[in-house]
């Protein structure tokens, strides 16, 4: 089996967010430009908006 090359650990199987980024942790969105806080990645914030 081949290993899939991932440019950064931030892009492994997490929810997409921002501009081409992925959720790295609760409330954190990592994109090729770097990481920033993002409420779209915070499960508690998402639930509170229902």
FENHU-V872950 format. One record per helix or strand. SS is the DSSP state (~ for helix, > for strand). FROM is the first residue (numbers start at 1). TO is the last residue. If there is no record, write none. Layout:
((SS,FROM,TO) (SS,FROM,TO))
//
This chain:
((~,9,11) (>,16,17) (>,21,25) (>,28,31) (>,34,37) (~,39,41) (~,43,48))
//
